[in-house]
Amino acid sequence: MQPILEMRHISKRFPGVLASDNVNISLFPGEILAIIGENGAGKSTLMNILFGLYQPDEGQIFIKGEPVKILNPNQAIAHGIGMVHQHFMLVSPFTVAENIVLGAEPRRGLSLDINKAKKAVSEVSHRYGLRVKPEATIEELPVGVQQRVEILKILYRGAEIIVLDEPTAVLNPQEIKELYAIMQNLTSQGKSIIFITHKLNEVTNISQRVTVMRRGKVMGTVATKDTSPAELANLMVGRQVLLQVQKNPTEVGNTVLAVKDLVTQDLTGEKLLDRVSFEIRAGEILGVAGVEGNGQTELVEVLTGLRRAHSGSVHLNGAEITNFTARQVKERKVGHIPEDRQKRGLELDFTVQENLIFGFHYKPPFAKHGLLNKQGIAQHADRMIEEFDIRTPNSETITRSLSGGNHQKVIIAREMHQEPDLLIASQPSRGVDIGAIEFIHRRIVAHRDAGKAVLLISPELSEVLSLSDRVAVIYEGQIMGIMNSSEVTEEQLGLMMAGIRPENYHPLEERSPVHGR
């Protein structure tokens, strides 16, 4: 069978970086090809070349055996290539129909023919089994339906080759299953899909073949049925990787964090957190699961002094810290790994050693009598770089030049070096490759094993279940329930993340907790 797409001997250089090095990939009609690799492996560069955002320095693209030159996204679309980006490109106040036809509108004279647009959208939606209402506005739709709208946009324009970039990053388990069904339906109708992901379980669930990239090169392409997650991880990283978190049972101690009836509101008075209550004890990890945007960010902001609580209380080691400032919270030995490392975690144009002391820079051993101790700062940075395996030329390197995984390691080193009584880790593995994820997970478990408390917030159910001793599910600012991680399934958590409490759910407070696995 002739491939519908071939990229032959593609090379792309940026100053000081060979981003794509003689890359060859092929895609067949009706196939789902997964492309995986660590951050910086070259996946995004390759897809940007395919979509006309970059031009290759060497190599050629072939569509159905014919050489093509793709100079911009419009030409990519004309060749039947459509791309759904990780961050959706939709106009929120517009309707589904208006978004889908935007730029290719059916017209009556000089005006948009909205009825014709709705009819066209309904036809495409029905043909491919993508259930959406053309008249619904985007801001009314859950994220899984918004993703369908993005897929419909490229189908409406005649896409035969569909590129999905990290498509499950913002979906709950039920939405992921629905996406799989949509992908299989599309390929059954002759569409071909390139699926970019870093989640190995997704590769084995949905793809027919998988291409592994590392440092700009293709390390191999294999039939999915003939490989395993362990083999794929080895190809990605170049060494054996532990895919399962190794965690022993733990002895829990006294309550470290106690949150009672916590409420916070937005400027209009709408509740963002609605009577949230939970406790974390020394020697345990409490995971918070939920689709993004259900109050996780606000919860972390209140606990770390970045947002005020309107009512309720927060106690740390028995002392009330409700509405303390961020510095006051940190001084009481609370570490914070923020969800947005570039906005809240780092000053990218400062050096690594400077980022390693932020929040502690005004006190010994980093300062004395208002003056910085440059020698002490440098020595501390060297220790942290070695202990936390931060890949940097030296401690005076500008932080912006490091990879995403090393950005995260800088933050983790800074927040954990003081051995905080409470570590708040918000999406600690977001955008981090598999090798760095393994390291980060080991450090979090080691912190718990040292008798400290950890609050873990993550939309990744596998991460929550493997790391946590107990799991709390948050939905629209409310805690739906708290359960032992060893006694709950992903399906139960998925229902709770959608606001549905399972029939067999019993509050953990009514039972004796069993920690560890």
C-alpha positions as CSV (number, residue, x, y, z in Angstrom):
1,M,0.0,0.0,0.0
2,Q,1.3,3.4,-0.9
3,P,1.7,5.9,2.0
4,I,-0.7,8.9,2.0
5,L,2.2,10.9,3.5
6,E,5.9,10.6,3.6
7,M,8.5,12.9,5.0
8,R,11.9,11.9,3.6
9,H,15.3,12.9,5.0
10,I,13.9,16.0,6.7
11,S,16.6,18.2,8.5
12,K,16.0,21.5,10.2
13,R,18.7,23.6,11.9
14,F,18.3,26.5,14.4
15,P,21.2,28.4,15.8
16,G,23.2,25.9,17.8
17,V,20.6,23.2,17.4
18,L,19.9,20.4,14.9
19,A,16.2,20.0,15.6
20,S,15.5,17.5,12.9
21,D,18.3,15.2,11.7
22,N,17.6,13.2,8.5
23,V,14.1,12.2,9.7
24,N,11.9,9.8,7.8
25,I,8.3,9.0,8.6
26,S,5.4,7.5,6.7
27,L,1.6,7.4,7.3
28,F,-0.8,5.0,5.6
29,P,-4.4,5.5,4.7
30,G,-6.7,4.7,7.6
31,E,-3.8,4.5,10.1
32,I,-3.2,6.0,13.5
33,L,0.6,6.7,13.8
34,A,1.8,7.7,17.2
35,I,4.9,9.9,17.5
36,I,6.5,10.0,20.9
37,G,9.7,11.4,22.4
38,E,11.1,13.5,25.2
39,N,10.8,17.3,25.3
40,G,13.2,18.6,22.6
41,A,13.1,15.4,20.7
42,G,12.0,17.2,17.5
43,K,8.3,16.2,17.3
44,S,6.9,19.7,17.3
45,T,9.5,20.9,14.8
46,L,8.6,18.0,12.4
47,M,4.9,18.8,12.7
48,N,5.5,22.5,12.2
49,I,7.3,21.6,9.0
50,L,4.4,19.4,7.8
51,F,1.9,22.2,8.5
52,G,4.0,24.9,6.7
53,L,5.0,26.9,9.8
54,Y,8.7,26.0,9.2
55,Q,10.6,25.2,6.0
56,P,13.0,22.2,6.1
57,D,16.7,22.8,5.3
58,E,16.9,19.5,3.6
59,G,14.3,16.8,2.6
60,Q,11.0,16.5,0.9
61,I,7.4,15.9,1.7
62,F,5.3,13.6,-0.5
63,I,1.5,13.3,-0.5
64,K,0.1,10.2,-2.2
65,G,3.5,9.7,-3.8
66,E,3.7,13.2,-5.3
67,P,6.3,15.7,-4.0
68,V,4.8,18.9,-2.5
69,K,6.2,22.1,-1.1
70,I,4.2,23.5,1.8
71,L,5.0,27.1,2.5
72,N,2.2,28.0,4.9
73,P,-0.8,26.5,6.7
74,N,-3.2,27.4,3.9
75,Q,-1.1,25.3,1.6
76,A,-1.1,22.5,4.1
77,I,-4.9,22.7,4.3
78,A,-5.1,22.7,0.5
79,H,-3.1,19.4,0.5
80,G,-5.6,17.9,2.9
81,I,-3.5,18.3,6.1
82,G,-5.3,19.6,9.3
83,M,-3.8,20.1,12.7
84,V,-5.5,20.3,16.1
85,H,-3.2,22.1,18.5
86,Q,-3.0,21.3,22.2
87,H,-4.4,24.8,23.0
88,F,-7.6,25.3,21.1
89,M,-7.9,28.2,18.7
90,L,-11.6,28.9,19.1
91,V,-13.5,32.3,19.4
92,S,-15.4,31.8,22.7
93,P,-18.3,34.1,22.1
94,F,-19.0,32.7,18.6
95,T,-21.2,29.7,17.9
96,V,-20.0,26.3,16.9
97,A,-21.1,26.9,13.3
98,E,-19.4,30.3,13.2
99,N,-16.1,28.9,14.5
100,I,-16.1,26.0,12.0
101,V,-16.8,28.0,8.9
102,L,-14.6,31.0,10.0
103,G,-12.4,31.9,7.0
104,A,-14.4,29.7,4.6
105,E,-17.8,31.1,5.2
106,P,-20.8,30.3,2.9
107,R,-22.2,33.7,1.9
108,R,-25.5,35.2,0.7
109,G,-24.3,38.3,-1.1
110,L,-21.8,40.0,1.3
111,S,-23.3,38.5,4.4
112,L,-22.7,35.2,6.1
113,D,-25.4,32.6,5.2
114,I,-25.8,31.3,8.8
115,N,-28.5,28.8,7.8
116,K,-26.3,27.3,5.1
117,A,-23.4,27.2,7.6
118,K,-25.5,25.4,10.2
119,K,-26.6,22.9,7.6
120,A,-23.0,22.3,6.5
121,V,-21.8,21.8,10.0
122,S,-24.7,19.4,10.8
123,E,-23.8,17.3,7.7
124,V,-20.1,17.0,8.6
125,S,-21.0,16.3,12.3
126,H,-23.4,13.6,11.3
127,R,-21.1,12.0,8.7
128,Y,-18.2,11.6,11.2
129,G,-20.3,10.9,14.4
130,L,-19.2,14.1,16.1
131,R,-22.2,15.2,18.2
132,V,-22.3,19.0,18.4
133,K,-25.0,21.6,18.3
134,P,-24.2,24.2,15.6
135,E,-26.0,27.0,17.4
136,A,-24.2,26.4,20.8
137,T,-21.6,29.0,21.8
138,I,-18.1,27.8,22.5
139,E,-18.0,29.2,26.0
140,E,-21.0,27.0,27.0
141,L,-19.3,23.8,25.9
142,P,-17.1,21.4,28.0
143,V,-13.6,21.0,26.8
144,G,-14.2,17.6,25.2
145,V,-16.9,19.1,23.0
146,Q,-14.6,22.1,22.2
147,Q,-12.1,19.6,20.9
148,R,-14.7,18.0,18.6
149,V,-15.3,21.5,17.2
150,E,-11.6,21.8,16.4
151,I,-11.7,18.4,14.6
152,L,-14.8,19.5,12.7
153,K,-13.1,22.7,11.6
154,I,-10.4,20.7,9.7
155,L,-12.9,18.1,8.5
156,Y,-15.0,20.9,7.1
157,R,-12.0,22.0,5.1
158,G,-11.5,18.5,3.6
159,A,-8.6,17.2,5.8
160,E,-7.5,13.7,4.9
161,I,-4.4,13.8,7.2
162,I,-5.2,14.9,10.8
163,V,-2.4,15.8,13.3
164,L,-3.5,15.7,17.0
165,D,-1.0,17.4,19.3
166,E,-1.3,16.1,22.9
167,P,-5.1,15.8,22.4
168,T,-5.8,14.2,25.8
169,A,-4.0,16.8,28.0
170,V,-7.2,18.6,29.1
171,L,-9.7,15.7,28.9
172,N,-11.2,13.6,31.7
173,P,-11.3,9.7,31.3
174,Q,-14.7,9.6,29.8
175,E,-13.8,12.3,27.2
176,I,-10.6,10.4,26.4
177,K,-12.7,7.3,25.6
178,E,-14.9,9.4,23.4
179,L,-11.9,10.8,21.6
180,Y,-10.6,7.2,21.0
181,A,-14.0,6.3,19.5
182,I,-13.9,9.4,17.3
183,M,-10.4,8.6,16.1
184,Q,-11.3,5.0,15.2
185,N,-14.4,6.2,13.4
186,L,-12.4,8.7,11.4
187,T,-9.9,6.1,10.3
188,S,-12.6,3.6,9.5
189,Q,-13.8,6.3,7.0
190,G,-10.4,6.5,5.4
191,K,-8.8,9.4,7.4
192,S,-5.2,9.1,8.6
193,I,-4.1,10.4,12.0
194,I,-0.7,11.4,13.5
195,F,-1.1,11.3,17.2
196,I,1.5,13.3,19.3
197,T,1.6,12.2,22.9
198,H,4.0,11.5,25.8
199,K,1.6,9.0,27.5
200,L,2.7,5.5,26.7
201,N,-0.6,3.9,27.7
202,E,-2.3,6.0,25.0
203,V,0.1,4.7,22.4
204,T,-0.7,1.1,23.1
205,N,-4.5,1.8,23.3
206,I,-5.0,3.6,20.1
207,S,-2.2,3.4,17.5
208,Q,-1.2,0.9,14.9
209,R,2.4,2.0,14.6
210,V,4.6,4.2,16.7
211,T,7.6,6.3,15.8
212,V,10.1,7.2,18.5
213,M,12.2,10.3,18.3
214,R,15.2,11.3,20.4
215,R,17.4,14.4,20.0
216,G,16.0,15.2,16.5
217,K,16.5,11.6,15.2
218,V,14.1,8.8,14.6
219,M,15.2,5.9,16.9
220,G,12.8,3.5,15.3
221,T,9.3,2.8,14.0
222,V,7.5,-0.3,15.2
223,A,4.1,-2.0,15.1
224,T,2.4,-1.2,18.4
225,K,1.3,-4.8,18.9
226,D,5.0,-5.9,18.7
227,T,6.3,-3.5,21.4
228,S,5.7,-2.6,25.1
229,P,5.7,0.6,27.1
230,A,9.0,-0.4,28.7
231,E,10.7,-0.8,25.3
232,L,9.2,2.5,24.0
233,A,10.5,4.3,27.2
234,N,13.9,2.8,26.7
235,L,14.0,4.1,23.0
236,M,12.8,7.5,24.1
237,V,15.3,8.1,26.9
238,G,18.1,5.8,26.0
239,R,18.0,3.9,29.3
240,Q,15.7,1.7,31.3
241,V,12.9,3.7,33.0
242,L,10.7,2.8,35.9
243,L,7.2,3.3,34.6
244,Q,5.5,2.4,37.9
245,V,6.0,4.5,41.1
246,Q,7.7,2.4,43.7
247,K,6.0,3.2,47.0
248,N,6.0,1.3,50.3
249,P,3.3,1.6,53.0
250,T,3.7,4.5,55.3
251,E,3.1,5.3,58.9
252,V,1.1,8.5,59.2
253,G,1.6,11.0,61.9
254,N,-0.1,14.1,63.2
255,T,-2.2,16.4,61.1
256,V,0.0,18.8,59.2
257,L,-2.7,20.7,57.1
258,A,-6.3,21.1,58.1
259,V,-8.7,22.9,55.7
260,K,-12.2,23.6,57.0
261,D,-15.2,25.0,55.0
262,L,-13.0,27.0,52.7
263,V,-14.8,29.5,50.5
264,T,-13.4,31.9,47.9
265,Q,-15.2,34.0,45.3
266,D,-14.5,35.8,42.1
267,L,-15.2,39.5,41.6
268,T,-18.8,38.8,40.7
269,G,-19.4,36.9,44.0
270,E,-19.5,33.5,42.3
271,K,-18.0,30.8,44.5
272,L,-14.8,29.3,43.1
273,L,-14.3,27.1,46.2
274,D,-17.4,26.0,48.1
275,R,-16.9,24.8,51.7
276,V,-13.8,22.7,50.9
277,S,-12.6,20.6,53.8
278,F,-9.8,18.0,54.1
279,E,-6.8,17.1,56.2
280,I,-3.3,15.8,55.3
281,R,-1.2,14.1,57.9
282,A,2.6,13.7,58.1
283,G,3.8,10.8,56.0
284,E,1.0,10.8,53.4
285,I,0.3,12.2,49.9
286,L,-3.2,13.5,49.3
287,G,-3.9,13.7,45.6
288,V,-6.5,16.1,44.2
289,A,-8.1,14.9,40.9
290,G,-10.3,16.9,38.6
291,V,-10.6,18.4,35.2
292,E,-8.7,21.6,35.0
293,G,-10.8,24.7,35.9
294,N,-12.8,23.2,38.8
295,G,-11.1,25.1,41.6
296,Q,-7.7,23.4,41.8
297,T,-5.8,26.6,41.0
298,E,-7.8,28.7,43.4
299,L,-7.3,26.1,46.2
300,V,-3.5,26.2,45.7
301,E,-3.6,30.1,45.6
302,V,-5.5,30.3,48.9
303,L,-3.2,27.8,50.6
304,T,0.0,29.6,49.4
305,G,-1.1,33.1,50.2
306,L,-1.7,34.2,46.6
307,R,-5.5,34.6,47.0
308,R,-7.7,35.5,49.9
309,A,-10.3,33.2,51.5
310,H,-13.7,34.7,52.0
311,S,-14.5,32.3,54.8
312,G,-13.3,29.0,56.4
313,S,-10.0,28.3,57.9
314,V,-6.5,26.9,57.1
315,H,-4.4,25.4,59.9
316,L,-0.8,24.3,59.6
317,N,0.6,22.1,62.4
318,G,-2.2,23.3,64.6
319,A,-1.7,27.0,64.0
320,E,-4.1,29.1,61.9
321,I,-2.5,30.6,58.7
322,T,-5.7,31.7,56.9
323,N,-5.0,34.6,54.6
324,F,-1.3,34.8,55.5
325,T,0.9,36.4,52.9
326,A,2.9,34.2,50.5
327,R,6.1,35.0,52.4
328,Q,4.5,34.2,55.8
329,V,3.3,30.9,54.4
330,K,6.7,30.0,53.0
331,E,8.4,30.9,56.3
332,R,6.2,28.3,58.0
333,K,7.9,25.6,55.9
334,V,5.5,25.3,53.0
335,G,7.0,24.4,49.7
336,H,5.1,25.2,46.5
337,I,5.7,23.7,43.0
338,P,3.3,26.0,40.9
339,E,1.3,24.7,37.9
340,D,2.7,27.4,35.7
341,R,6.5,27.2,36.2
342,Q,7.2,30.2,33.8
343,K,4.7,32.6,35.3
344,R,4.9,31.7,39.0
345,G,7.9,29.5,39.4
346,L,10.9,31.1,37.7
347,E,12.4,34.3,36.4
348,L,13.6,32.9,33.1
349,D,16.1,35.7,32.4
350,F,17.9,35.2,35.8
351,T,20.6,32.7,36.4
352,V,20.0,29.2,37.7
353,Q,21.7,30.0,41.0
354,E,19.5,33.1,41.4
355,N,16.3,31.0,40.8
356,L,17.5,28.5,43.3
357,I,17.3,31.0,46.2
358,F,14.2,33.1,45.4
359,G,12.0,33.2,48.4
360,F,15.0,32.6,50.7
361,H,17.3,35.2,49.3
362,Y,16.9,37.7,52.1
363,K,18.1,35.5,55.0
364,P,21.1,33.3,55.9
365,P,23.0,31.6,54.4
366,F,22.2,33.6,51.3
367,A,22.3,37.1,52.8
368,K,23.6,38.9,55.9
369,H,22.8,42.5,57.0
370,G,21.1,43.0,53.6
371,L,24.0,41.9,51.5
372,L,24.0,38.8,49.3
373,N,26.6,36.1,50.1
374,K,27.7,35.3,46.6
375,Q,30.0,32.5,47.6
376,G,27.3,30.8,49.7
377,I,24.8,31.2,46.9
378,A,27.2,29.6,44.3
379,Q,28.0,26.7,46.7
380,H,24.4,26.1,47.4
381,A,23.6,26.1,43.7
382,D,26.3,23.6,42.9
383,R,24.9,21.2,45.6
384,M,21.4,21.5,44.2
385,I,22.5,21.0,40.6
386,E,24.2,17.8,41.6
387,E,21.5,16.5,44.0
388,F,18.6,17.2,41.7
389,D,20.4,16.3,38.5
390,I,19.8,19.7,36.9
391,R,21.3,19.6,33.4
392,T,23.0,22.9,33.0
393,P,26.5,24.0,31.9
394,N,26.9,25.8,35.2
395,S,25.0,27.6,37.9
396,E,25.4,31.0,36.1
397,T,23.6,29.8,33.0
398,I,20.5,31.9,32.2
399,T,17.5,29.7,33.1
400,R,15.6,30.3,29.9
401,S,18.1,28.2,28.0
402,L,17.3,25.1,29.9
403,S,14.7,22.5,28.9
404,G,11.2,22.3,30.5
405,G,12.2,19.3,32.6
406,N,15.3,21.2,34.0
407,H,13.1,24.2,34.7
408,Q,11.0,22.0,36.8
409,K,14.0,20.5,38.6
410,V,15.2,24.0,39.5
411,I,11.9,24.7,41.2
412,I,11.7,21.4,43.0
413,A,15.3,21.8,44.2
414,R,14.5,25.3,45.6
415,E,11.2,24.2,47.2
416,M,12.5,21.0,48.7
417,H,15.9,21.9,50.0
418,Q,14.3,23.4,53.2
419,E,12.5,20.0,53.8
420,P,9.1,21.7,54.1
421,D,6.5,20.2,56.4
422,L,4.0,20.6,53.6
423,L,4.9,20.3,50.0
424,I,2.2,21.6,47.5
425,A,2.9,20.1,44.1
426,S,0.6,21.4,41.4
427,Q,0.9,19.5,38.1
428,P,4.6,18.6,38.8
429,S,5.0,16.6,35.6
430,R,3.2,18.9,33.2
431,G,5.1,19.2,30.0
432,V,8.0,17.1,31.4
433,D,9.5,14.2,29.6
434,I,9.4,10.6,30.9
435,G,12.9,10.6,32.3
436,A,12.3,13.8,34.3
437,I,8.9,12.5,35.5
438,E,10.5,9.4,36.9
439,F,13.0,11.6,38.9
440,I,10.2,14.0,40.1
441,H,8.0,11.1,41.3
442,R,10.9,9.6,43.3
443,R,11.6,12.9,45.0
444,I,7.9,13.4,46.0
445,V,7.7,9.9,47.4
446,A,11.0,10.3,49.3
447,H,9.6,13.5,50.8
448,R,6.5,11.6,52.0
449,D,8.7,8.8,53.3
450,A,10.7,11.4,55.4
451,G,7.5,12.0,57.4
452,K,6.4,15.1,55.5
453,A,2.9,15.9,54.1
454,V,2.3,16.3,50.3
455,L,-0.7,17.8,48.5
456,L,-0.5,16.7,44.9
457,I,-2.8,18.4,42.3
458,S,-2.8,16.7,38.9
459,P,-5.3,16.2,36.0
460,E,-3.4,12.9,35.2
461,L,-5.3,10.1,36.9
462,S,-2.5,7.6,36.6
463,E,-0.2,10.1,38.4
464,V,-2.7,10.7,41.2
465,L,-3.4,7.0,41.7
466,S,0.2,5.9,41.6
467,L,1.6,8.6,43.9
468,S,-1.3,9.3,46.4
469,D,-2.3,7.5,49.5
470,R,-5.7,9.1,49.4
471,V,-7.5,10.9,46.5
472,A,-9.9,13.8,46.7
473,V,-12.0,14.7,43.7
474,I,-12.9,18.3,43.1
475,Y,-15.8,19.4,40.8
476,E,-17.0,23.0,40.4
477,G,-15.2,24.0,43.6
478,Q,-16.6,21.3,45.8
479,I,-14.9,18.1,47.1
480,M,-17.0,15.2,45.7
481,G,-15.3,12.7,48.0
482,I,-12.0,11.5,49.5
483,M,-11.1,7.8,49.0
484,N,-8.1,5.5,49.5
485,S,-6.2,5.3,46.3
486,S,-6.0,1.5,46.6
487,E,-9.8,1.2,46.8
488,V,-10.9,3.4,43.9
489,T,-10.8,2.9,40.1
490,E,-10.2,5.3,37.3
491,E,-13.8,4.9,36.2
492,Q,-15.1,5.9,39.6
493,L,-12.8,8.9,39.7
494,G,-13.9,9.8,36.2
495,L,-17.5,9.9,37.2
496,M,-16.8,12.0,40.2
497,M,-14.7,14.4,38.0
498,A,-17.9,14.8,36.0
499,G,-19.9,15.6,39.0
500,I,-21.5,12.1,39.5
501,R,-21.0,10.4,42.8
502,P,-20.7,6.6,42.4
503,E,-23.4,4.6,44.1
504,N,-20.9,2.6,46.2
505,Y,-19.1,5.7,47.4
506,H,-18.7,6.0,51.2
507,P,-16.9,8.9,52.7
508,L,-13.5,8.0,53.9
509,E,-14.1,9.6,57.3
510,E,-16.6,6.8,58.0
511,R,-13.8,4.1,57.6
512,S,-10.4,3.4,58.9
513,P,-7.8,4.7,56.4
514,V,-5.4,2.2,55.0
515,H,-2.2,3.9,53.7
516,G,0.2,2.5,51.2
517,R,-0.3,-0.1,48.5
